[in-house]
Amino acid sequence: MLLRRKKRLQAKKKRIWVRNWIRKREMDDPIEKLVADLRAEDAATFKNFVRMSAESFDWLLEKVSPKIKKKDTNMRQAISAEKRLYITLRFLATGILYFYLR
């Protein structure tokens, strides 16, 4: 009986709760880096990227962030409301799906 139980435990595949590419998300985030560079250096390209000015984006973020903000958990950090809004606006502007893969 103990032998059967031991085999069953060995056969069980370990589940991964947080994937490695998600864990590395905070280290070098290309979206935040791109948006920060666009806001600081090229307002026209920023406007083309999200189809609105930085001031309009900030106003919209202030209005919708309580609705789209998620809480951090012990297992992982949530995606910020700002990043969620950038990705959503970019999708609405272009129709291209961006999967957050690295």
Backbone torsions as a table, in degrees:
resi	resn	phi	psi	omega
1	MET	NA	-42.8	177.7
2	LEU	-64.9	-35.6	179.6
3	LEU	-65.5	-42.7	177.1
4	ARG	-61.7	-43.6	-179.6
5	ARG	-63.9	-40.6	179.2
6	LYS	-63.8	-42.3	177.9
7	LYS	-64.3	-40.5	179.8
8	ARG	-63.7	-42.2	178.7
9	LEU	-66.6	-36.6	178.1
10	GLN	-70.4	-33.6	-177.7
11	ALA	-74.7	-24.3	-179.5
12	LYS	-65.5	126.8	-179.7
13	LYS	-81.8	136.1	-179.6
14	LYS	-73.1	133.2	178.4
15	ARG	-90.3	140.0	177.7
16	ILE	-99.7	123.9	-178.7
17	TRP	-82.5	-44.6	179.8
18	VAL	-120.8	121.5	179.7
19	ARG	-71.6	155.8	-177.7
20	ASN	-61.6	-39.7	-178.0
21	TRP	-68.8	-25.8	175.9
22	ILE	-77.2	-38.5	-179.8
23	ARG	-62.4	-33.5	-178.9
24	LYS	-83.2	2.0	-174.5
25	ARG	-59.0	-37.9	-176.4
26	GLU	-75.1	-23.3	-174.1
27	MET	-65.6	-57.1	-176.4
28	ASP	-138.2	87.0	-174.7
29	ASP	-87.3	109.9	-177.0
30	PRO	-68.1	-30.6	-178.8
31	ILE	-68.7	-48.7	-180.0
32	GLU	-63.9	-38.1	179.0
33	LYS	-64.1	-46.0	179.7
34	LEU	-62.2	-47.6	-176.9
35	VAL	-66.5	-39.8	178.1
36	ALA	-63.1	-41.9	177.8
37	ASP	-65.1	-42.6	179.8
38	LEU	-64.2	-43.4	179.8
39	ARG	-63.5	-39.3	-175.3
40	ALA	-78.1	-36.0	-168.7
41	GLU	-113.5	-29.2	-171.3
42	ASP	-141.7	89.3	-176.9
43	ALA	-65.1	-34.8	-179.2
44	ALA	-65.9	-41.4	179.3
45	THR	-70.9	-36.4	174.9
46	PHE	-60.2	-44.2	179.6
47	LYS	-62.9	-37.8	177.5
48	ASN	-70.0	-33.7	-177.7
49	PHE	-66.6	-46.2	-177.8
50	VAL	-110.9	0.2	177.7
51	ARG	63.4	31.8	172.8
52	MET	-160.9	161.3	180.0
53	SER	-72.8	164.7	179.3
54	ALA	-62.7	-37.0	179.2
55	GLU	-65.6	-42.4	178.4
56	SER	-65.4	-38.9	178.1
57	PHE	-62.2	-45.4	179.6
58	ASP	-61.8	-40.6	178.8
59	TRP	-63.5	-47.0	179.8
60	LEU	-63.7	-41.1	178.3
61	LEU	-60.7	-41.0	178.3
62	GLU	-62.0	-37.5	-178.3
63	LYS	-75.3	-39.0	-173.2
64	VAL	-99.8	-12.3	-174.6
65	SER	-60.4	-36.2	176.7
66	PRO	-62.1	-27.5	-178.6
67	LYS	-82.6	-31.5	-173.9
68	ILE	-105.1	-3.0	-178.8
69	LYS	-74.4	137.5	176.5
70	LYS	-113.9	160.1	-179.4
71	LYS	-95.7	145.7	172.8
72	ASP	-71.6	148.3	176.6
73	THR	-119.8	176.2	176.5
74	ASN	-67.2	-24.3	-176.5
75	MET	-84.4	-36.4	-175.9
76	ARG	-160.5	162.5	176.6
77	GLN	-90.8	144.8	-179.7
78	ALA	-79.6	156.9	174.2
79	ILE	-74.7	134.3	-175.1
80	SER	-66.7	156.4	178.5
81	ALA	-63.2	-36.2	179.0
82	GLU	-62.4	-45.6	179.9
83	LYS	-66.6	-39.0	176.7
84	ARG	-59.7	-42.6	-179.5
85	LEU	-67.9	-41.6	176.8
86	TYR	-57.5	-48.7	-177.6
87	ILE	-64.7	-40.6	179.1
88	THR	-64.4	-46.5	-180.0
89	LEU	-64.6	-38.2	178.4
90	ARG	-65.2	-40.2	177.0
91	PHE	-63.6	-45.1	179.7
92	LEU	-64.9	-32.0	-179.3
93	ALA	-74.6	-37.1	-172.9
94	THR	-113.3	-27.8	-175.4
95	GLY	83.0	4.6	-178.8
96	ILE	-92.2	131.1	177.1
97	LEU	-81.1	130.2	175.1
98	TYR	-110.6	114.6	175.2
99	PHE	-93.7	136.3	-174.9
100	TYR	-82.9	75.6	-178.8
101	LEU	-114.0	140.3	173.2
102	ARG	-145.1	NA	NA
